[in-house]
Each structure stands twice: as C-alpha cells, then as structure tokens.
Amino acid sequence: MLKVKIEVTLKKSVLDPQGATVEKSLATLGYDNVGDVRVGKYLEFILRESDKEQGEKQVKEMCQKLLVNPVIEDYTFELVEV
C-alpha cells in the first residue's frame, strides 16, 4: 500500500484572491511582514497498490482527470510505502 500526498497550487500566472485576503487579514492582525500568500489544497489518501511505478501512473491520471484543473493549477505529489 502507498500513502499518497498531493499538493495543488494555483499557477504563478493566476491571481489568487483568497491568498490576497489572507495576506490582508494577517496584516490587520499585526503580521505585516507576510507577503505573496498563495492558498492551495492538500489531499492525502491510501492507494492499495504495491508497485510504486503503477501508483505514480494512477495518481497522475487521477490528478489530470479529476483532482487538478490543469488550466489554472499545478500539482506535486509524493508516494510513501506504508
């Protein structure tokens, strides 16, 4: 079995209004030394697969078909044997 960890972020060229809101809110709270905030999503799940190469292939397909919008998002992932 493999533990899958996926991080999805907006592409650098895409405006991140949620990140801007978080940055402004942090400044309001006195954390005015924070900048360039980007908000993304994190997914973690167990993949019942023993072959790491096959697992990587499946995760890439999952990301391309459902989990990531490739027009505006980038992703990275990690597989860890459990």
C-alpha positions as CSV (number, residue, x, y, z in Angstrom):
1,M,0.0,0.0,0.0
2,L,1.1,3.6,-0.7
3,K,0.2,6.8,1.1
4,V,-0.3,9.5,-1.4
5,K,0.3,13.2,-0.6
6,I,-0.8,15.7,-3.2
7,E,-0.3,19.5,-3.1
8,V,-2.3,21.6,-5.6
9,T,-1.5,25.3,-6.1
10,L,-2.6,27.9,-8.5
11,K,-0.2,28.6,-11.3
12,K,2.0,31.7,-10.6
13,S,0.3,33.5,-13.5
14,V,-3.1,33.1,-11.9
15,L,-4.4,35.7,-9.5
16,D,-5.1,34.3,-6.0
17,P,-7.9,36.4,-4.4
18,Q,-8.1,34.0,-1.4
19,G,-4.3,34.4,-0.8
20,A,-4.7,38.2,-1.1
21,T,-7.5,38.1,1.5
22,V,-5.4,36.0,3.9
23,E,-2.4,38.4,3.5
24,K,-4.6,41.5,4.2
25,S,-6.1,39.8,7.2
26,L,-2.7,38.8,8.6
27,A,-1.6,42.4,8.2
28,T,-4.7,43.6,10.1
29,L,-3.7,41.3,12.9
30,G,-0.3,42.9,13.0
31,Y,1.6,40.4,10.8
32,D,2.6,43.0,8.2
33,N,5.8,41.1,7.4
34,V,3.9,38.4,5.4
35,G,3.8,38.7,1.6
36,D,3.0,36.7,-1.5
37,V,0.4,34.5,0.1
38,R,-0.9,31.7,-2.1
39,V,-3.7,29.3,-1.0
40,G,-3.9,25.8,-2.3
41,K,-5.2,22.4,-1.4
42,Y,-3.7,19.3,0.1
43,L,-5.0,15.8,-0.4
44,E,-3.9,12.6,1.3
45,F,-5.1,9.0,0.9
46,I,-4.1,5.4,0.9
47,L,-3.7,3.7,-2.5
48,R,-4.0,-0.1,-2.4
49,E,-1.1,-0.6,-4.8
50,S,2.2,-2.3,-4.1
51,D,4.0,-1.2,-7.4
52,K,5.3,2.3,-6.9
53,E,5.6,3.0,-10.7
54,Q,2.0,1.8,-11.2
55,G,0.9,4.0,-8.3
56,E,2.6,7.1,-9.8
57,K,0.8,6.4,-13.1
58,Q,-2.5,6.1,-11.3
59,V,-2.0,9.3,-9.3
60,K,-1.1,11.3,-12.4
61,E,-4.2,10.1,-14.1
62,M,-6.3,11.0,-11.0
63,C,-4.9,14.5,-11.0
64,Q,-5.4,15.0,-14.7
65,K,-8.9,13.6,-14.8
66,L,-10.4,15.0,-11.5
67,L,-8.2,16.4,-8.8
68,V,-6.5,19.3,-10.6
69,N,-7.6,21.9,-13.1
70,P,-4.5,21.9,-15.4
71,V,-5.5,25.2,-16.9
72,I,-5.0,27.2,-13.7
73,E,-3.4,24.7,-11.2
74,D,-0.1,22.9,-10.8
75,Y,0.5,19.9,-8.5
76,T,3.2,17.8,-6.9
77,F,2.8,14.5,-5.2
78,E,4.7,12.1,-3.1
79,L,4.2,8.3,-2.6
80,V,5.3,6.7,0.6
81,E,5.1,2.9,1.3
82,V,3.0,2.0,4.3
